[in-house]
Amino acid sequence: MGKVFTIPVTPDPGRRKRERSTDPRYVEGQRLLVEAMRYLAQSDPVQNKEAIHLLSEHFRTQFRMTDSPLRMQ
């Protein structure tokens, strides 16, 4: 069996976390994915079910929850 080495790091309460700023490219990418899913769902939802699912999975895994295509900042 191998040994696991950990290097303990004590948290620094004085260190402030950096504020995340919304990248317009991510928001635009989200908006395009949402529009593509809407188009596919309106044209033929049964036949395009797999494509919608694929886009939905990409949408949910590639973007931060704080970025939203519905709120333009």
ABEGO torsion letter per residue (X at the ends): XBBBBBBBBBBBAABBBBBBBBBAAAAAAAAAAAAAAAAAAAABAAAAAAAAAAAAAAAAAABBAABBAABBX
